[in-house]
Amino acid sequence: MSSPDTTLQKPVLPPPVIEQGALGWAHANLFSNRFNTTLTVISLAILGIVLWSSLRWLAFESDWTVIATLSGRLIMGPYNTESACPGQDCFWRPQAALLLVTMLLGMGWGIAGGGLTKRYAIGVVAVLAAFSLLPYGLDEMGMDVRLLLLANIPALALGWFLARHTGLGTARWLAILAVGTFVVTLVLLRGVEGIPGMQPVSVNHWGGLMLNLLLAVAGITLSFPLGVGLALGRRSRLPVVKLLCVLFIEIFRGVPLITLLFMSQTLVPLAFPKDFPVNSLMRAGIVITLFSAAYMAENIRGGLQALHRGQTEAAQSLGLKTWQSTMFITLPQAIRNVIPAIVGQFIALFKDTTLVFIIGMQDILTYSRAFIQGNPEFIASAQELFIFLALVFWIFTYSMSHISRRIEEHLGVGRR
């Protein structure tokens, strides 16, 4: 007969009660112990002081009249001045280009069927319509400005209709029309000699946010395929091709962009015939594209190196040629894995467009600084102006980052 177990048994304690919801999260993350509680209280005190000071400044001390005074010139810079368009009103030309872009947003909404594209399209048009209803300093340019801004609403609806009820509702057609829209935009802004209302405007008078966006769109569109080619060339087994790609990448990555822009005044014209018109906009676009392509090549190369060799071996076992294995197996996976780095490079490219002041171009930051320096009565409002410009850049860069995160979620990046 077995002897009874005389060992003392510890009493079984009930599991700790875990609070749910916001209180549970705060207890677990902010007030879990004395140290975390102290840090939380100090951080909340500092945050409260900063918020109180900021709100008091916004409510009682700030003066935002400089934004209303600059208004549309922040977007176009000196484009519609008398020196740019003597005897004419050129403001309708960038507005017409904006209508084409809005129509493309509507087509993207119609093709995607809703979701993120729908929210961005409606948000952009809502902002444009709101600006058309506010007295923001465009009265001297005529009432047609407000009508053109309001015309973005039917332009959005037209794009949606074309995508849903015609044969244009495909991604291929959207890409083709996007390229066409960019070309038409350049023609509208530059002008055509001999056509009424299309008097040529020198690129020296292009400026504002319009200039930043044009350089960013061109740089992003061209640097990506060029970067892919450089990455593949650097991994090539052909010594000459590999050497040229390595030299290109390392030279452009080793020199600051501002130095390259300054050197473009003399170096870029050497690559074209003597009678070829190489203006400052083309110089800036070429240098920014090549500079971004060098960094893009390293991002793509990192994605290619991260892939397991078994991917290539599996493609070879199926009888695929080297170029087929690269184009359909390894390259898509590499790009998918480095989407954050690619988007980060695009964001950096957009911010780097503000460096074109070194070659005499008036982007939104340079034009705003020149306006403050030329109008002493607004010197006290410089803080408000640059806070507004920082908000504008943040909206564009955050939108790019948000879209990239949604693409990663859709493609399942980070999940097996």
GUPA-217183 format. One record per residue (C-alpha): x, y, z; residue in three letters. Coordinates in pm, 1 decimal. Example, Ala and Ser with C-alpha at 12.3 -4.5 7.8 and 13.67 -1.06 7.14 Angstrom:
! GUPA-217183
1230.0; -450.0; 780.0; ala
1367.0; -106.0; 714.0; ser
//
This chain:
! GUPA-217183
0.0; 0.0; 0.0; met
147.2; 329.8; -110.3; ser
219.6; 594.4; 147.0; ser
30.3; 921.7; 117.5; pro
211.0; 1218.3; -45.0; asp
317.4; 1440.9; 239.2; thr
484.0; 1713.3; 25.3; thr
338.0; 2055.5; 63.3; leu
158.6; 2175.4; -244.9; gln
171.3; 2544.1; -334.3; lys
-167.1; 2701.7; -362.9; pro
-272.9; 2763.7; -718.9; val
-316.1; 3138.0; -762.9; leu
-575.2; 3270.4; -1007.8; pro
-430.0; 3427.7; -1323.2; pro
-381.4; 3803.9; -1305.6; pro
-666.5; 4008.6; -1433.4; val
-568.5; 4171.0; -1761.5; ile
-755.1; 4487.6; -1836.5; glu
-888.6; 4520.0; -2186.8; gln
-912.1; 4819.1; -2417.1; gly
-733.0; 5151.1; -2376.9; ala
-681.7; 5115.3; -2000.8; leu
-520.3; 4775.4; -2044.9; gly
-290.6; 4904.3; -2317.7; trp
-191.1; 5206.4; -2108.1; ala
-121.6; 4991.5; -1803.3; his
89.7; 4745.3; -2002.8; ala
287.0; 5001.9; -2204.3; asn
292.7; 5326.2; -2003.7; leu
241.5; 5246.2; -1634.4; phe
372.7; 4892.1; -1599.6; ser
628.9; 4990.7; -1331.4; asn
758.8; 5294.1; -1147.1; arg
1024.4; 5376.8; -1404.9; phe
780.4; 5367.3; -1698.1; asn
525.9; 5566.1; -1498.7; thr
784.3; 5837.4; -1425.2; thr
888.3; 5859.2; -1790.5; leu
523.6; 5874.1; -1899.3; thr
441.4; 6157.9; -1661.5; val
749.6; 6358.9; -1764.1; ile
679.7; 6302.4; -2135.8; ser
315.4; 6405.3; -2097.0; leu
420.3; 6721.0; -1913.6; ala
668.1; 6817.9; -2185.8; ile
415.0; 6735.1; -2458.1; leu
150.2; 6943.9; -2283.1; gly
381.8; 7245.0; -2260.6; ile
475.0; 7217.7; -2630.1; val
112.1; 7178.0; -2738.4; leu
-1.7; 7470.9; -2523.6; trp
270.3; 7698.0; -2662.8; ser
198.3; 7590.2; -3021.0; ser
-177.1; 7634.1; -2991.0; leu
-136.5; 7974.5; -2826.2; arg
94.8; 8084.8; -3107.0; trp
-144.8; 7955.3; -3373.6; leu
-447.2; 8122.3; -3214.6; ala
-310.7; 8460.2; -3108.1; phe
32.2; 8535.0; -3254.3; glu
63.6; 8381.3; -3602.9; ser
-15.4; 8579.4; -3917.5; asp
-90.5; 8372.3; -4228.2; trp
-163.7; 8658.7; -4467.2; thr
162.3; 8586.4; -4649.0; val
14.3; 8256.9; -4771.0; ile
-289.5; 8435.2; -4912.3; ala
-67.2; 8698.0; -5072.7; thr
155.1; 8444.2; -5246.8; leu
-132.7; 8203.4; -5322.2; ser
-101.7; 8066.3; -5674.2; gly
255.2; 8193.3; -5711.4; arg
364.0; 7925.2; -5465.4; leu
247.7; 7674.2; -5725.4; ile
375.1; 7842.2; -6043.3; met
645.6; 8081.0; -5929.0; gly
712.5; 8357.0; -6182.7; pro
538.9; 8169.8; -6466.5; tyr
247.0; 8411.3; -6513.3; asn
442.0; 8733.8; -6468.8; thr
459.5; 9003.7; -6735.1; glu
820.3; 8918.3; -6814.9; ser
727.3; 8554.3; -6880.3; ala
410.4; 8616.9; -7081.9; cys
416.3; 8977.8; -7208.7; pro
69.1; 9087.1; -7309.9; gly
-89.7; 8745.6; -7240.8; gln
-241.3; 8545.7; -6956.0; asp
-57.1; 8214.6; -6931.7; cys
-220.9; 8098.3; -6610.0; phe
-474.3; 7879.6; -6792.0; trp
-203.6; 7653.3; -6934.0; arg
-89.1; 7489.1; -6606.0; pro
-455.3; 7478.5; -6504.3; gln
-537.7; 7284.1; -6820.3; ala
-253.8; 7042.4; -6741.8; ala
-398.8; 7001.3; -6392.7; leu
-733.8; 6904.4; -6544.0; leu
-561.7; 6626.5; -6739.3; leu
-397.5; 6498.0; -6421.5; val
-732.9; 6504.8; -6242.5; thr
-886.8; 6305.1; -6524.9; met
-610.0; 6045.4; -6480.5; leu
-696.0; 6026.9; -6109.9; leu
-1056.5; 5960.4; -6206.2; gly
-945.1; 5684.4; -6442.3; met
-732.6; 5531.8; -6167.2; gly
-1036.4; 5536.7; -5938.8; trp
-1248.8; 5371.1; -6206.1; gly
-988.5; 5100.0; -6272.1; ile
-916.7; 5027.9; -5903.4; ala
-1285.2; 5034.7; -5816.8; gly
-1239.9; 5228.8; -5493.5; gly
-1016.6; 5194.6; -5190.7; gly
-705.2; 5406.2; -5156.1; leu
-720.7; 5542.0; -5512.5; thr
-1075.2; 5663.3; -5460.5; lys
-988.2; 5841.6; -5135.5; arg
-685.5; 6016.7; -5284.2; tyr
-874.4; 6120.9; -5598.0; ala
-1166.8; 6263.7; -5404.1; ile
-932.6; 6428.2; -5152.8; gly
-726.9; 6605.6; -5420.9; val
-1034.4; 6735.5; -5602.0; val
-1195.0; 6844.6; -5275.0; ala
-886.3; 7051.6; -5187.0; val
-881.3; 7212.5; -5532.6; leu
-1251.7; 7292.8; -5512.0; ala
-1206.7; 7440.6; -5164.7; ala
-926.5; 7668.1; -5287.8; phe
-1150.0; 7791.6; -5567.8; ser
-1405.3; 7912.1; -5313.1; leu
-1160.7; 8094.5; -5088.1; leu
-1030.6; 8451.4; -5139.0; pro
-666.6; 8350.3; -5161.5; tyr
-525.8; 8627.0; -5377.7; gly
-595.4; 8526.0; -5737.1; leu
-847.6; 8799.1; -5811.5; asp
-598.6; 8987.3; -6025.8; glu
-572.0; 8681.0; -6251.8; met
-941.3; 8677.4; -6335.2; gly
-1248.2; 8475.9; -6240.2; met
-1154.3; 8208.1; -6492.2; asp
-897.9; 8079.0; -6240.9; val
-1170.2; 7977.7; -5998.9; arg
-1375.9; 7826.0; -6275.9; leu
-1078.7; 7618.3; -6390.0; leu
-1025.1; 7494.6; -6034.9; leu
-1391.3; 7397.3; -6005.8; leu
-1364.2; 7223.4; -6343.2; ala
-1154.4; 6954.3; -6171.7; asn
-1479.2; 6805.2; -6035.9; ile
-1624.9; 6719.3; -6380.2; pro
-1274.3; 6621.7; -6497.8; ala
-1260.7; 6360.4; -6221.0; leu
-1606.2; 6234.3; -6316.5; ala
-1504.9; 6218.9; -6684.1; leu
-1199.5; 6009.4; -6603.2; gly
-1409.0; 5769.2; -6395.7; trp
-1663.1; 5739.6; -6679.5; phe
-1391.6; 5668.6; -6938.4; leu
-1243.7; 5394.9; -6719.9; ala
-1576.5; 5228.9; -6642.0; arg
-1763.4; 5257.6; -6969.8; his
-1500.3; 5259.4; -7245.2; thr
-1212.3; 5042.0; -7354.4; gly
-964.1; 5269.9; -7174.9; leu
-1026.3; 5112.0; -6836.8; gly
-703.4; 4911.9; -6819.6; thr
-371.4; 4967.6; -6646.1; ala
-192.1; 4966.1; -6982.5; arg
-405.1; 5249.5; -7117.5; trp
-362.9; 5440.3; -6791.7; leu
17.3; 5417.4; -6822.9; ala
5.5; 5526.0; -7188.1; ile
-219.6; 5821.2; -7108.7; leu
-0.9; 5917.8; -6812.9; ala
303.3; 5944.4; -7039.5; val
97.9; 6138.5; -7293.4; gly
-27.0; 6373.0; -7021.3; thr
328.1; 6446.3; -6910.5; phe
431.5; 6529.7; -7267.4; val
123.6; 6748.4; -7321.2; val
195.8; 6925.0; -6991.6; thr
546.8; 7012.1; -7106.7; leu
410.8; 7140.4; -7440.1; val
147.9; 7352.0; -7264.7; leu
398.1; 7501.9; -7024.2; leu
666.0; 7562.2; -7286.7; arg
427.9; 7690.7; -7554.8; gly
434.4; 7668.0; -7932.6; val
540.8; 7954.8; -8155.6; glu
267.8; 8078.3; -8390.5; gly
-33.7; 7939.2; -8201.3; ile
-257.2; 8204.0; -8038.0; pro
-239.8; 8189.6; -7659.1; gly
60.7; 7953.6; -7669.8; met
343.0; 8203.9; -7667.3; gln
665.0; 8023.4; -7565.2; pro
766.0; 8071.4; -7202.0; val
1132.2; 8030.0; -7114.8; ser
1208.1; 7759.6; -6857.8; val
1384.7; 8030.4; -6658.0; asn
1036.3; 8149.1; -6562.6; his
916.4; 7807.4; -6451.5; trp
908.8; 7773.7; -6076.5; gly
713.6; 7705.3; -5763.6; gly
574.6; 7367.1; -5667.1; leu
509.0; 7301.4; -6036.0; met
884.9; 7285.1; -6098.1; leu
943.9; 7051.4; -5803.2; asn
672.7; 6814.3; -5921.6; leu
792.7; 6810.8; -6282.4; leu
1148.9; 6729.4; -6181.6; leu
1032.9; 6467.9; -5931.6; ala
798.6; 6293.0; -6176.0; val
1061.2; 6289.3; -6451.8; ala
1333.1; 6173.0; -6213.0; gly
1123.5; 5896.0; -6059.4; ile
997.0; 5772.2; -6394.9; thr
1339.7; 5761.7; -6559.9; leu
1565.6; 5670.0; -6268.4; ser
1383.5; 5346.2; -6188.4; phe
1442.1; 5163.6; -6519.8; pro
1791.1; 5313.8; -6544.2; leu
1869.3; 5193.7; -6192.4; gly
1744.2; 4844.4; -6273.9; val
1970.4; 4834.9; -6579.6; gly
2270.8; 4951.5; -6377.2; leu
2204.9; 4690.8; -6107.8; ala
2187.3; 4412.3; -6364.9; leu
2496.3; 4549.1; -6539.3; gly
2692.8; 4550.8; -6215.2; arg
2609.1; 4181.2; -6169.2; arg
2696.3; 4103.6; -6530.4; ser
2969.3; 3854.6; -6619.0; arg
3092.6; 4083.9; -6896.5; leu
3394.4; 4267.9; -6750.0; pro
3353.6; 4584.2; -6957.5; val
2982.7; 4623.1; -6878.6; val
3040.0; 4554.6; -6510.0; lys
3328.8; 4801.9; -6491.1; leu
3132.3; 5081.1; -6659.0; leu
2833.9; 5028.3; -6429.8; cys
3053.8; 5019.1; -6119.3; val
3230.3; 5341.3; -6222.4; leu
2902.0; 5517.4; -6292.7; phe
2742.4; 5411.5; -5964.2; ile
3039.3; 5487.7; -5743.9; glu
3110.4; 5825.8; -5905.0; ile
2752.9; 5952.0; -5873.8; phe
2712.3; 5810.8; -5523.2; arg
3040.5; 5964.7; -5412.8; gly
2968.6; 6323.0; -5520.1; val
2704.3; 6546.2; -5352.1; pro
2403.4; 6631.1; -5567.7; leu
2452.8; 7003.3; -5520.5; ile
2802.2; 6968.7; -5666.3; thr
2670.8; 6773.6; -5963.4; leu
2406.2; 7039.4; -6027.2; leu
2670.4; 7308.6; -6022.2; phe
2892.6; 7106.7; -6257.6; met
2596.5; 7043.8; -6490.5; ser
2629.6; 7398.7; -6620.2; gln
2941.2; 7290.9; -6806.9; thr
2938.7; 6908.9; -6817.4; leu
2588.4; 6830.7; -6950.9; val
2621.3; 7047.5; -7267.7; pro
2934.5; 6849.6; -7360.9; leu
2717.9; 6538.8; -7414.6; ala
2505.6; 6711.6; -7681.8; phe
2581.9; 6879.2; -8013.9; pro
2680.3; 7243.3; -8002.5; lys
2354.5; 7363.3; -8156.9; asp
2137.4; 7144.5; -7931.2; phe
1927.8; 7357.3; -7689.3; pro
2023.9; 7240.9; -7339.2; val
1839.0; 7461.8; -7090.8; asn
1861.8; 7470.0; -6713.2; ser
1552.1; 7251.2; -6669.9; leu
1700.7; 6976.9; -6886.9; met
2032.0; 7000.2; -6701.6; arg
1860.9; 6965.8; -6365.8; ala
1641.1; 6678.0; -6485.1; gly
1936.8; 6483.9; -6628.7; ile
2156.3; 6526.1; -6320.4; val
1879.2; 6442.9; -6071.2; ile
1781.7; 6136.0; -6273.8; thr
2138.1; 6003.1; -6299.2; leu
2206.9; 6072.9; -5931.7; phe
1890.8; 5891.9; -5821.2; ser
1955.0; 5603.9; -6063.6; ala
2291.1; 5532.6; -5895.9; ala
2126.0; 5491.0; -5556.9; tyr
1837.8; 5299.4; -5710.4; met
2084.8; 5054.5; -5865.2; ala
2227.9; 4970.6; -5524.1; glu
1878.9; 4920.0; -5379.2; asn
1789.5; 4678.3; -5659.1; ile
2124.6; 4501.0; -5631.6; arg
2065.6; 4450.1; -5259.8; gly
1728.8; 4292.3; -5337.9; gly
1887.9; 4062.3; -5594.1; leu
2160.4; 3951.8; -5354.2; gln
1902.4; 3876.9; -5083.7; ala
1737.6; 3610.5; -5301.2; leu
1835.9; 3250.0; -5244.4; his
2034.9; 3091.4; -5522.9; arg
1773.1; 2819.0; -5537.9; gly
1541.1; 3058.8; -5720.0; gln
1781.0; 3079.2; -6014.1; thr
1856.4; 2706.9; -6004.1; glu
1485.4; 2624.7; -6009.1; ala
1435.9; 2851.2; -6310.6; ala
1726.5; 2683.5; -6491.8; gln
1585.2; 2339.6; -6415.6; ser
1263.2; 2444.1; -6588.4; leu
1459.5; 2531.7; -6901.0; gly
1433.3; 2909.9; -6869.9; leu
1708.0; 3116.4; -7026.2; lys
1912.3; 3360.6; -6821.3; thr
1717.2; 3668.7; -6931.1; trp
1386.1; 3490.0; -6871.0; gln
1496.6; 3385.5; -6523.6; ser
1597.2; 3744.3; -6446.8; thr
1289.0; 3917.1; -6589.0; met
1024.1; 3676.1; -6460.6; phe
1173.2; 3515.7; -6148.8; ile
1449.2; 3702.9; -5968.3; thr
1393.1; 4068.6; -6060.8; leu
1021.7; 4084.6; -5959.6; pro
1103.5; 3924.0; -5624.3; gln
1397.8; 4157.7; -5568.0; ala
1188.2; 4468.3; -5640.5; ile
912.3; 4336.9; -5414.3; arg
1156.6; 4291.3; -5126.7; asn
1308.2; 4640.0; -5150.1; val
990.3; 4844.6; -5194.5; ile
1061.0; 5046.3; -4874.4; pro
1409.9; 5136.7; -4995.7; ala
1279.6; 5229.0; -5341.7; ile
1008.4; 5454.5; -5202.1; val
1259.0; 5607.4; -4962.0; gly
1475.2; 5694.8; -5260.3; gln
1176.6; 5849.5; -5439.0; phe
1099.9; 6060.4; -5132.2; ile
1461.9; 6175.6; -5112.8; ala
1452.2; 6262.2; -5483.8; leu
1142.8; 6477.8; -5435.9; phe
1306.5; 6668.8; -5150.4; lys
1630.9; 6704.6; -5345.2; asp
1450.8; 6902.0; -5615.6; thr
1480.5; 7204.4; -5386.0; thr
1855.3; 7210.8; -5462.7; leu
1800.2; 7341.9; -5815.9; val
1845.7; 7694.2; -5681.3; phe
2218.7; 7639.3; -5739.1; ile
2160.3; 7668.1; -6116.6; ile
1927.3; 7966.3; -6087.6; gly
1585.8; 7790.9; -6091.8; met
1311.7; 7915.9; -5863.3; gln
1148.1; 7617.8; -5697.7; asp
885.5; 7670.6; -5429.3; ile
1143.9; 7717.6; -5152.4; leu
1368.0; 7954.4; -5347.7; thr
1075.4; 8161.3; -5473.9; tyr
932.1; 8192.4; -5122.1; ser
1268.0; 8299.3; -4980.2; arg
1309.9; 8557.7; -5256.3; ala
959.9; 8691.0; -5189.8; phe
1033.0; 8736.4; -4819.2; ile
1362.7; 8911.7; -4892.4; gln
1200.7; 9141.4; -5149.8; gly
903.1; 9235.9; -4929.9; asn
1023.9; 9356.2; -4587.7; pro
667.5; 9385.5; -4457.7; glu
641.8; 9005.0; -4462.0; phe
972.9; 8930.9; -4289.3; ile
789.6; 8879.8; -3960.4; ala
572.1; 8614.4; -4130.8; ser
864.7; 8408.4; -4260.8; ala
807.3; 8151.1; -3987.0; gln
447.3; 8093.4; -4095.7; glu
548.9; 8065.7; -4460.9; leu
815.9; 7801.9; -4405.0; phe
592.0; 7605.2; -4169.1; ile
336.3; 7597.2; -4449.6; phe
601.1; 7480.4; -4698.6; leu
711.2; 7208.1; -4457.2; ala
349.2; 7093.5; -4433.3; leu
320.2; 7082.2; -4812.9; val
629.2; 6863.4; -4845.7; phe
514.5; 6643.1; -4559.0; trp
179.1; 6581.2; -4728.5; ile
346.2; 6466.7; -5050.4; phe
609.4; 6251.1; -4881.3; thr
365.8; 6095.0; -4634.6; tyr
129.1; 6013.7; -4920.0; ser
409.2; 5832.6; -5102.4; met
499.1; 5641.2; -4786.1; ser
135.3; 5551.0; -4718.9; his
85.4; 5423.5; -5072.3; ile
400.8; 5211.7; -5046.4; ser
278.1; 5051.9; -4723.1; arg
-50.8; 4963.5; -4887.8; arg
137.3; 4810.7; -5181.6; ile
348.2; 4605.8; -4939.2; glu
34.6; 4480.4; -4766.2; glu
-121.9; 4390.6; -5099.7; his
189.9; 4201.7; -5213.7; leu
241.2; 4035.4; -4878.0; gly
590.8; 4171.8; -4818.6; val
734.0; 4018.0; -4500.7; gly
494.1; 3724.3; -4505.5; arg
562.4; 3378.8; -4641.9; arg
//
